[in-house]
Amino acid sequence: MSTLDIEYSNVEEAAETVFHILKDSIGVNTFFIAKNDGYTVDVLKAFNREKLLLEEGFQTEFNQSY
């Protein structure tokens, strides 16, 4: 069974698997998973390789995000 065939009970569980794969595959400092409702952006999971740029739990107004 491949990683793509696994079912997850929540987004946090899926994010753990995705981050485990990406951190060894992508040579970037930071990547994250966030949700937005058109008004607010909530960072659910963040990975910072060397320099801390974004933390889990960070929240901002949608129109202030980029």
Order of alpha helices (4+ residues) and beta strands (2+ residues): alpha-beta-beta-beta
